[in-house]
Amino acid sequence: MQMQQRADGQEFVSDVYRDRPIAILHRNGRWDVYLDHVLQHKVAFATAEHALAWLIARVDQGIPARLN
């Protein structure tokens, strides 16, 4: 995965892991996580590493994306 920067300056990473799209977005001092293109509400991380680890664990456990 490679860190990218959007035009508005926000950093993000996106990739496919085990056939499921995952992404993290740095905004407002925290890392938001997206699983299957769905923002996972009530989940935010202080570091990109923790956010990616959480996403990978969810995929490995076969947990579906939360819609709310």
PyMOL Python script that loads the backbone (N, CA, C, O; Angstrom):
from pymol import cmd

cmd.read_pdbstr("""\
ATOM      1  N   MET A   1       0.833  -1.175   0.000  1.00  0.00           N
ATOM      2  CA  MET A   1       0.000   0.000   0.000  1.00  0.00           C
ATOM      3  C   MET A   1       0.877   1.236   0.000  1.00  0.00           C
ATOM      4  O   MET A   1       1.960   1.260   0.584  1.00  0.00           O
ATOM      5  N   GLN A   2       0.389   2.236  -0.656  1.00  0.00           N
ATOM      6  CA  GLN A   2       1.157   3.462  -0.770  1.00  0.00           C
ATOM      7  C   GLN A   2       0.325   4.650  -0.305  1.00  0.00           C
ATOM      8  O   GLN A   2      -0.833   4.815  -0.690  1.00  0.00           O
ATOM      9  N   MET A   3       0.949   5.472   0.534  1.00  0.00           N
ATOM     10  CA  MET A   3       0.288   6.683   1.018  1.00  0.00           C
ATOM     11  C   MET A   3       0.160   7.659  -0.139  1.00  0.00           C
ATOM     12  O   MET A   3       1.110   7.873  -0.891  1.00  0.00           O
ATOM     13  N   GLN A   4      -1.019   8.248  -0.276  1.00  0.00           N
ATOM     14  CA  GLN A   4      -1.275   9.243  -1.308  1.00  0.00           C
ATOM     15  C   GLN A   4      -1.828  10.488  -0.650  1.00  0.00           C
ATOM     16  O   GLN A   4      -2.300  10.449   0.486  1.00  0.00           O
ATOM     17  N   GLN A   5      -1.766  11.585  -1.368  1.00  0.00           N
ATOM     18  CA  GLN A   5      -2.307  12.834  -0.837  1.00  0.00           C
ATOM     19  C   GLN A   5      -3.321  13.395  -1.821  1.00  0.00           C
ATOM     20  O   GLN A   5      -3.051  13.519  -3.016  1.00  0.00           O
ATOM     21  N   ARG A   6      -4.496  13.729  -1.294  1.00  0.00           N
ATOM     22  CA  ARG A   6      -5.547  14.295  -2.118  1.00  0.00           C
ATOM     23  C   ARG A   6      -5.249  15.761  -2.390  1.00  0.00           C
ATOM     24  O   ARG A   6      -4.365  16.350  -1.768  1.00  0.00           O
ATOM     25  N   ALA A   7      -5.990  16.342  -3.317  1.00  0.00           N
ATOM     26  CA  ALA A   7      -5.813  17.748  -3.677  1.00  0.00           C
ATOM     27  C   ALA A   7      -6.041  18.664  -2.479  1.00  0.00           C
ATOM     28  O   ALA A   7      -5.439  19.734  -2.397  1.00  0.00           O
ATOM     29  N   ASP A   8      -6.912  18.251  -1.541  1.00  0.00           N
ATOM     30  CA  ASP A   8      -7.189  19.079  -0.366  1.00  0.00           C
ATOM     31  C   ASP A   8      -6.177  18.856   0.762  1.00  0.00           C
ATOM     32  O   ASP A   8      -6.337  19.400   1.855  1.00  0.00           O
ATOM     33  N   GLY A   9      -5.135  18.058   0.498  1.00  0.00           N
ATOM     34  CA  GLY A   9      -4.071  17.848   1.473  1.00  0.00           C
ATOM     35  C   GLY A   9      -4.271  16.665   2.399  1.00  0.00           C
ATOM     36  O   GLY A   9      -3.363  16.326   3.158  1.00  0.00           O
ATOM     37  N   GLN A  10      -5.425  16.031   2.361  1.00  0.00           N
ATOM     38  CA  GLN A  10      -5.668  14.880   3.228  1.00  0.00           C
ATOM     39  C   GLN A  10      -4.943  13.648   2.689  1.00  0.00           C
ATOM     40  O   GLN A  10      -4.934  13.390   1.485  1.00  0.00           O
ATOM     41  N   GLU A  11      -4.334  12.892   3.608  1.00  0.00           N
ATOM     42  CA  GLU A  11      -3.620  11.679   3.232  1.00  0.00           C
ATOM     43  C   GLU A  11      -4.579  10.498   3.238  1.00  0.00           C
ATOM     44  O   GLU A  11      -5.503  10.433   4.049  1.00  0.00           O
ATOM     45  N   PHE A  12      -4.343   9.565   2.319  1.00  0.00           N
ATOM     46  CA  PHE A  12      -5.154   8.362   2.310  1.00  0.00           C
ATOM     47  C   PHE A  12      -4.390   7.198   1.707  1.00  0.00           C
ATOM     48  O   PHE A  12      -3.427   7.372   0.961  1.00  0.00           O
ATOM     49  N   VAL A  13      -4.846   6.019   2.053  1.00  0.00           N
ATOM     50  CA  VAL A  13      -4.305   4.775   1.524  1.00  0.00           C
ATOM     51  C   VAL A  13      -5.506   3.930   1.115  1.00  0.00           C
ATOM     52  O   VAL A  13      -6.477   3.821   1.863  1.00  0.00           O
ATOM     53  N   SER A  14      -5.440   3.339  -0.060  1.00  0.00           N
ATOM     54  CA  SER A  14      -6.496   2.413  -0.460  1.00  0.00           C
ATOM     55  C   SER A  14      -5.865   1.236  -1.190  1.00  0.00           C
ATOM     56  O   SER A  14      -4.845   1.372  -1.865  1.00  0.00           O
ATOM     57  N   ASP A  15      -6.495   0.084  -1.036  1.00  0.00           N
ATOM     58  CA  ASP A  15      -5.983  -1.132  -1.650  1.00  0.00           C
ATOM     59  C   ASP A  15      -7.086  -2.188  -1.596  1.00  0.00           C
ATOM     60  O   ASP A  15      -8.179  -1.943  -1.085  1.00  0.00           O
ATOM     61  N   VAL A  16      -6.780  -3.348  -2.126  1.00  0.00           N
ATOM     62  CA  VAL A  16      -7.669  -4.498  -2.026  1.00  0.00           C
ATOM     63  C   VAL A  16      -6.919  -5.565  -1.248  1.00  0.00           C
ATOM     64  O   VAL A  16      -5.782  -5.909  -1.574  1.00  0.00           O
ATOM     65  N   TYR A  17      -7.574  -6.087  -0.212  1.00  0.00           N
ATOM     66  CA  TYR A  17      -6.983  -7.129   0.624  1.00  0.00           C
ATOM     67  C   TYR A  17      -7.948  -8.303   0.646  1.00  0.00           C
ATOM     68  O   TYR A  17      -9.091  -8.174   1.084  1.00  0.00           O
ATOM     69  N   ARG A  18      -7.479  -9.448   0.170  1.00  0.00           N
ATOM     70  CA  ARG A  18      -8.321 -10.650   0.081  1.00  0.00           C
ATOM     71  C   ARG A  18      -9.640 -10.361  -0.626  1.00  0.00           C
ATOM     72  O   ARG A  18     -10.714 -10.741  -0.160  1.00  0.00           O
ATOM     73  N   ASP A  19      -9.529  -9.686  -1.751  1.00  0.00           N
ATOM     74  CA  ASP A  19     -10.673  -9.356  -2.608  1.00  0.00           C
ATOM     75  C   ASP A  19     -11.663  -8.372  -1.992  1.00  0.00           C
ATOM     76  O   ASP A  19     -12.789  -8.250  -2.474  1.00  0.00           O
ATOM     77  N   ARG A  20     -11.258  -7.670  -0.935  1.00  0.00           N
ATOM     78  CA  ARG A  20     -12.146  -6.668  -0.324  1.00  0.00           C
ATOM     79  C   ARG A  20     -11.446  -5.311  -0.319  1.00  0.00           C
ATOM     80  O   ARG A  20     -10.301  -5.207   0.120  1.00  0.00           O
ATOM     81  N   PRO A  21     -12.120  -4.282  -0.797  1.00  0.00           N
ATOM     82  CA  PRO A  21     -11.522  -2.946  -0.791  1.00  0.00           C
ATOM     83  C   PRO A  21     -11.409  -2.405   0.634  1.00  0.00           C
ATOM     84  O   PRO A  21     -12.360  -2.457   1.414  1.00  0.00           O
ATOM     85  N   ILE A  22     -10.228  -1.887   0.950  1.00  0.00           N
ATOM     86  CA  ILE A  22      -9.995  -1.242   2.243  1.00  0.00           C
ATOM     87  C   ILE A  22      -9.343   0.109   1.992  1.00  0.00           C
ATOM     88  O   ILE A  22      -8.633   0.291   1.004  1.00  0.00           O
ATOM     89  N   ALA A  23      -9.587   1.050   2.889  1.00  0.00           N
ATOM     90  CA  ALA A  23      -8.979   2.372   2.753  1.00  0.00           C
ATOM     91  C   ALA A  23      -8.946   3.055   4.113  1.00  0.00           C
ATOM     92  O   ALA A  23      -9.769   2.782   4.987  1.00  0.00           O
ATOM     93  N   ILE A  24      -7.980   3.946   4.267  1.00  0.00           N
ATOM     94  CA  ILE A  24      -7.919   4.799   5.449  1.00  0.00           C
ATOM     95  C   ILE A  24      -7.729   6.236   4.978  1.00  0.00           C
ATOM     96  O   ILE A  24      -7.072   6.490   3.969  1.00  0.00           O
ATOM     97  N   LEU A  25      -8.304   7.158   5.712  1.00  0.00           N
ATOM     98  CA  LEU A  25      -8.255   8.578   5.362  1.00  0.00           C
ATOM     99  C   LEU A  25      -7.901   9.378   6.612  1.00  0.00           C
ATOM    100  O   LEU A  25      -8.550   9.244   7.649  1.00  0.00           O
ATOM    101  N   HIS A  26      -6.873  10.205   6.505  1.00  0.00           N
ATOM    102  CA  HIS A  26      -6.448  11.049   7.624  1.00  0.00           C
ATOM    103  C   HIS A  26      -7.128  12.400   7.510  1.00  0.00           C
ATOM    104  O   HIS A  26      -6.891  13.156   6.568  1.00  0.00           O
ATOM    105  N   ARG A  27      -7.976  12.691   8.482  1.00  0.00           N
ATOM    106  CA  ARG A  27      -8.639  13.997   8.514  1.00  0.00           C
ATOM    107  C   ARG A  27      -8.962  14.346   9.963  1.00  0.00           C
ATOM    108  O   ARG A  27      -9.247  13.479  10.789  1.00  0.00           O
ATOM    109  N   ASN A  28      -8.908  15.616  10.235  1.00  0.00           N
ATOM    110  CA  ASN A  28      -9.195  16.124  11.580  1.00  0.00           C
ATOM    111  C   ASN A  28      -8.358  15.439  12.662  1.00  0.00           C
ATOM    112  O   ASN A  28      -8.829  15.234  13.780  1.00  0.00           O
ATOM    113  N   GLY A  29      -7.117  15.088  12.324  1.00  0.00           N
ATOM    114  CA  GLY A  29      -6.203  14.515  13.298  1.00  0.00           C
ATOM    115  C   GLY A  29      -6.430  13.058  13.628  1.00  0.00           C
ATOM    116  O   GLY A  29      -5.859  12.550  14.593  1.00  0.00           O
ATOM    117  N   ARG A  30      -7.252  12.371  12.847  1.00  0.00           N
ATOM    118  CA  ARG A  30      -7.499  10.954  13.105  1.00  0.00           C
ATOM    119  C   ARG A  30      -7.568  10.197  11.782  1.00  0.00           C
ATOM    120  O   ARG A  30      -7.716  10.796  10.717  1.00  0.00           O
ATOM    121  N   TRP A  31      -7.459   8.889  11.865  1.00  0.00           N
ATOM    122  CA  TRP A  31      -7.543   8.027  10.687  1.00  0.00           C
ATOM    123  C   TRP A  31      -8.897   7.321  10.679  1.00  0.00           C
ATOM    124  O   TRP A  31      -9.192   6.512  11.559  1.00  0.00           O
ATOM    125  N   ASP A  32      -9.711   7.636   9.679  1.00  0.00           N
ATOM    126  CA  ASP A  32     -10.989   6.961   9.487  1.00  0.00           C
ATOM    127  C   ASP A  32     -10.753   5.736   8.611  1.00  0.00           C
ATOM    128  O   ASP A  32      -9.844   5.723   7.781  1.00  0.00           O
ATOM    129  N   VAL A  33     -11.578   4.706   8.803  1.00  0.00           N
ATOM    130  CA  VAL A  33     -11.398   3.462   8.057  1.00  0.00           C
ATOM    131  C   VAL A  33     -12.620   3.169   7.201  1.00  0.00           C
ATOM    132  O   VAL A  33     -13.756   3.434   7.593  1.00  0.00           O
ATOM    133  N   TYR A  34     -12.356   2.613   6.020  1.00  0.00           N
ATOM    134  CA  TYR A  34     -13.395   2.229   5.074  1.00  0.00           C
ATOM    135  C   TYR A  34     -13.203   0.760   4.724  1.00  0.00           C
ATOM    136  O   TYR A  34     -12.107   0.335   4.359  1.00  0.00           O
ATOM    137  N   LEU A  35     -14.272  -0.002   4.840  1.00  0.00           N
ATOM    138  CA  LEU A  35     -14.257  -1.412   4.484  1.00  0.00           C
ATOM    139  C   LEU A  35     -15.351  -1.633   3.457  1.00  0.00           C
ATOM    140  O   LEU A  35     -16.503  -1.264   3.685  1.00  0.00           O
ATOM    141  N   ASP A  36     -15.002  -2.229   2.333  1.00  0.00           N
ATOM    142  CA  ASP A  36     -15.958  -2.434   1.238  1.00  0.00           C
ATOM    143  C   ASP A  36     -16.586  -1.104   0.808  1.00  0.00           C
ATOM    144  O   ASP A  36     -17.777  -1.050   0.501  1.00  0.00           O
ATOM    145  N   HIS A  37     -15.801  -0.051   0.787  1.00  0.00           N
ATOM    146  CA  HIS A  37     -16.212   1.299   0.388  1.00  0.00           C
ATOM    147  C   HIS A  37     -17.175   1.960   1.380  1.00  0.00           C
ATOM    148  O   HIS A  37     -17.792   2.973   1.053  1.00  0.00           O
ATOM    149  N   VAL A  38     -17.308   1.405   2.575  1.00  0.00           N
ATOM    150  CA  VAL A  38     -18.238   1.929   3.572  1.00  0.00           C
ATOM    151  C   VAL A  38     -17.443   2.483   4.759  1.00  0.00           C
ATOM    152  O   VAL A  38     -16.634   1.774   5.358  1.00  0.00           O
ATOM    153  N   LEU A  39     -17.680   3.752   5.092  1.00  0.00           N
ATOM    154  CA  LEU A  39     -17.057   4.336   6.278  1.00  0.00           C
ATOM    155  C   LEU A  39     -17.525   3.581   7.508  1.00  0.00           C
ATOM    156  O   LEU A  39     -18.723   3.382   7.707  1.00  0.00           O
ATOM    157  N   GLN A  40     -16.577   3.163   8.333  1.00  0.00           N
ATOM    158  CA  GLN A  40     -16.912   2.444   9.557  1.00  0.00           C
ATOM    159  C   GLN A  40     -17.065   3.471  10.678  1.00  0.00           C
ATOM    160  O   GLN A  40     -16.088   3.881  11.304  1.00  0.00           O
ATOM    161  N   HIS A  41     -18.306   3.873  10.912  1.00  0.00           N
ATOM    162  CA  HIS A  41     -18.616   4.885  11.916  1.00  0.00           C
ATOM    163  C   HIS A  41     -18.210   4.413  13.302  1.00  0.00           C
ATOM    164  O   HIS A  41     -18.152   3.212  13.569  1.00  0.00           O
ATOM    165  N   LYS A  42     -17.936   5.343  14.158  1.00  0.00           N
ATOM    166  CA  LYS A  42     -17.568   5.083  15.555  1.00  0.00           C
ATOM    167  C   LYS A  42     -16.232   4.361  15.683  1.00  0.00           C
ATOM    168  O   LYS A  42     -15.924   3.810  16.740  1.00  0.00           O
ATOM    169  N   VAL A  43     -15.429   4.359  14.603  1.00  0.00           N
ATOM    170  CA  VAL A  43     -14.102   3.754  14.639  1.00  0.00           C
ATOM    171  C   VAL A  43     -13.133   4.756  14.028  1.00  0.00           C
ATOM    172  O   VAL A  43     -13.278   5.139  12.867  1.00  0.00           O
ATOM    173  N   ALA A  44     -12.149   5.178  14.805  1.00  0.00           N
ATOM    174  CA  ALA A  44     -11.104   6.073  14.312  1.00  0.00           C
ATOM    175  C   ALA A  44      -9.829   5.758  15.077  1.00  0.00           C
ATOM    176  O   ALA A  44      -9.878   5.284  16.212  1.00  0.00           O
ATOM    177  N   PHE A  45      -8.698   6.021  14.458  1.00  0.00           N
ATOM    178  CA  PHE A  45      -7.412   5.639  15.035  1.00  0.00           C
ATOM    179  C   PHE A  45      -6.436   6.811  15.026  1.00  0.00           C
ATOM    180  O   PHE A  45      -6.542   7.723  14.206  1.00  0.00           O
ATOM    181  N   ALA A  46      -5.493   6.765  15.949  1.00  0.00           N
ATOM    182  CA  ALA A  46      -4.475   7.813  16.050  1.00  0.00           C
ATOM    183  C   ALA A  46      -3.379   7.643  15.012  1.00  0.00           C
ATOM    184  O   ALA A  46      -2.742   8.621  14.619  1.00  0.00           O
ATOM    185  N   THR A  47      -3.145   6.394  14.555  1.00  0.00           N
ATOM    186  CA  THR A  47      -2.080   6.153  13.582  1.00  0.00           C
ATOM    187  C   THR A  47      -2.604   5.349  12.399  1.00  0.00           C
ATOM    188  O   THR A  47      -3.582   4.611  12.512  1.00  0.00           O
ATOM    189  N   ALA A  48      -1.938   5.506  11.273  1.00  0.00           N
ATOM    190  CA  ALA A  48      -2.284   4.734  10.079  1.00  0.00           C
ATOM    191  C   ALA A  48      -2.039   3.245  10.306  1.00  0.00           C
ATOM    192  O   ALA A  48      -2.800   2.410   9.817  1.00  0.00           O
ATOM    193  N   GLU A  49      -0.998   2.912  11.033  1.00  0.00           N
ATOM    194  CA  GLU A  49      -0.662   1.514  11.289  1.00  0.00           C
ATOM    195  C   GLU A  49      -1.773   0.813  12.066  1.00  0.00           C
ATOM    196  O   GLU A  49      -2.138  -0.317  11.741  1.00  0.00           O
ATOM    197  N   HIS A  50      -2.315   1.480  13.094  1.00  0.00           N
ATOM    198  CA  HIS A  50      -3.405   0.885  13.866  1.00  0.00           C
ATOM    199  C   HIS A  50      -4.666   0.730  13.010  1.00  0.00           C
ATOM    200  O   HIS A  50      -5.377  -0.270  13.116  1.00  0.00           O
ATOM    201  N   ALA A  51      -4.932   1.714  12.174  1.00  0.00           N
ATOM    202  CA  ALA A  51      -6.112   1.650  11.307  1.00  0.00           C
ATOM    203  C   ALA A  51      -6.004   0.479  10.331  1.00  0.00           C
ATOM    204  O   ALA A  51      -6.962  -0.274  10.152  1.00  0.00           O
ATOM    205  N   LEU A  52      -4.846   0.329   9.705  1.00  0.00           N
ATOM    206  CA  LEU A  52      -4.662  -0.781   8.767  1.00  0.00           C
ATOM    207  C   LEU A  52      -4.722  -2.124   9.467  1.00  0.00           C
ATOM    208  O   LEU A  52      -5.306  -3.070   8.936  1.00  0.00           O
ATOM    209  N   ALA A  53      -4.133  -2.227  10.642  1.00  0.00           N
ATOM    210  CA  ALA A  53      -4.171  -3.483  11.397  1.00  0.00           C
ATOM    211  C   ALA A  53      -5.609  -3.869  11.726  1.00  0.00           C
ATOM    212  O   ALA A  53      -5.970  -5.043  11.638  1.00  0.00           O
ATOM    213  N   TRP A  54      -6.430  -2.892  12.102  1.00  0.00           N
ATOM    214  CA  TRP A  54      -7.832  -3.150  12.420  1.00  0.00           C
ATOM    215  C   TRP A  54      -8.570  -3.652  11.179  1.00  0.00           C
ATOM    216  O   TRP A  54      -9.320  -4.625  11.254  1.00  0.00           O
ATOM    217  N   LEU A  55      -8.361  -2.995  10.046  1.00  0.00           N
ATOM    218  CA  LEU A  55      -9.023  -3.413   8.812  1.00  0.00           C
ATOM    219  C   LEU A  55      -8.616  -4.823   8.404  1.00  0.00           C
ATOM    220  O   LEU A  55      -9.468  -5.640   8.055  1.00  0.00           O
ATOM    221  N   ILE A  56      -7.334  -5.108   8.445  1.00  0.00           N
ATOM    222  CA  ILE A  56      -6.847  -6.433   8.057  1.00  0.00           C
ATOM    223  C   ILE A  56      -7.433  -7.502   8.971  1.00  0.00           C
ATOM    224  O   ILE A  56      -7.822  -8.570   8.500  1.00  0.00           O
ATOM    225  N   ALA A  57      -7.499  -7.228  10.268  1.00  0.00           N
ATOM    226  CA  ALA A  57      -8.082  -8.192  11.205  1.00  0.00           C
ATOM    227  C   ALA A  57      -9.552  -8.441  10.885  1.00  0.00           C
ATOM    228  O   ALA A  57     -10.008  -9.583  10.944  1.00  0.00           O
ATOM    229  N   ARG A  58     -10.300  -7.393  10.547  1.00  0.00           N
ATOM    230  CA  ARG A  58     -11.720  -7.551  10.208  1.00  0.00           C
ATOM    231  C   ARG A  58     -11.886  -8.434   8.970  1.00  0.00           C
ATOM    232  O   ARG A  58     -12.746  -9.315   8.939  1.00  0.00           O
ATOM    233  N   VAL A  59     -11.067  -8.195   7.964  1.00  0.00           N
ATOM    234  CA  VAL A  59     -11.145  -9.007   6.748  1.00  0.00           C
ATOM    235  C   VAL A  59     -10.762 -10.447   7.056  1.00  0.00           C
ATOM    236  O   VAL A  59     -11.447 -11.372   6.621  1.00  0.00           O
ATOM    237  N   ASP A  60      -9.680 -10.652   7.799  1.00  0.00           N
ATOM    238  CA  ASP A  60      -9.229 -12.002   8.136  1.00  0.00           C
ATOM    239  C   ASP A  60     -10.291 -12.770   8.917  1.00  0.00           C
ATOM    240  O   ASP A  60     -10.400 -13.988   8.782  1.00  0.00           O
ATOM    241  N   GLN A  61     -11.066 -12.073   9.725  1.00  0.00           N
ATOM    242  CA  GLN A  61     -12.117 -12.707  10.525  1.00  0.00           C
ATOM    243  C   GLN A  61     -13.423 -12.858   9.747  1.00  0.00           C
ATOM    244  O   GLN A  61     -14.374 -13.458  10.245  1.00  0.00           O
ATOM    245  N   GLY A  62     -13.474 -12.318   8.531  1.00  0.00           N
ATOM    246  CA  GLY A  62     -14.674 -12.436   7.699  1.00  0.00           C
ATOM    247  C   GLY A  62     -15.817 -11.568   8.166  1.00  0.00           C
ATOM    248  O   GLY A  62     -16.977 -11.868   7.884  1.00  0.00           O
ATOM    249  N   ILE A  63     -15.514 -10.500   8.875  1.00  0.00           N
ATOM    250  CA  ILE A  63     -16.548  -9.616   9.419  1.00  0.00           C
ATOM    251  C   ILE A  63     -17.001  -8.643   8.319  1.00  0.00           C
ATOM    252  O   ILE A  63     -16.168  -8.006   7.674  1.00  0.00           O
ATOM    253  N   PRO A  64     -18.318  -8.530   8.108  1.00  0.00           N
ATOM    254  CA  PRO A  64     -18.805  -7.610   7.082  1.00  0.00           C
ATOM    255  C   PRO A  64     -18.686  -6.154   7.518  1.00  0.00           C
ATOM    256  O   PRO A  64     -18.540  -5.854   8.703  1.00  0.00           O
ATOM    257  N   ALA A  65     -18.750  -5.268   6.549  1.00  0.00           N
ATOM    258  CA  ALA A  65     -18.721  -3.836   6.832  1.00  0.00           C
ATOM    259  C   ALA A  65     -19.967  -3.439   7.609  1.00  0.00           C
ATOM    260  O   ALA A  65     -21.056  -3.955   7.362  1.00  0.00           O
ATOM    261  N   ARG A  66     -19.794  -2.509   8.561  1.00  0.00           N
ATOM    262  CA  ARG A  66     -20.939  -1.975   9.304  1.00  0.00           C
ATOM    263  C   ARG A  66     -21.485  -0.769   8.556  1.00  0.00           C
ATOM    264  O   ARG A  66     -20.718   0.097   8.134  1.00  0.00           O
ATOM    265  N   LEU A  67     -22.767  -0.703   8.391  1.00  0.00           N
ATOM    266  CA  LEU A  67     -23.379   0.404   7.661  1.00  0.00           C
ATOM    267  C   LEU A  67     -23.706   1.589   8.562  1.00  0.00           C
ATOM    268  O   LEU A  67     -24.007   2.669   8.054  1.00  0.00           O
ATOM    269  N   ASN A  68     -23.656   1.421   9.888  1.00  0.00           N
ATOM    270  CA  ASN A  68     -23.898   2.554  10.791  1.00  0.00           C
ATOM    271  C   ASN A  68     -23.079   2.420  12.042  1.00  0.00           C
ATOM    272  O   ASN A  68     -23.150   3.279  12.921  1.00  0.00           O
TER     273      ASN A  68
END
""", "prot")
cmd.dss("prot")
cmd.show_as("cartoon", "prot")
cmd.util.cbc("prot")
cmd.orient("prot")
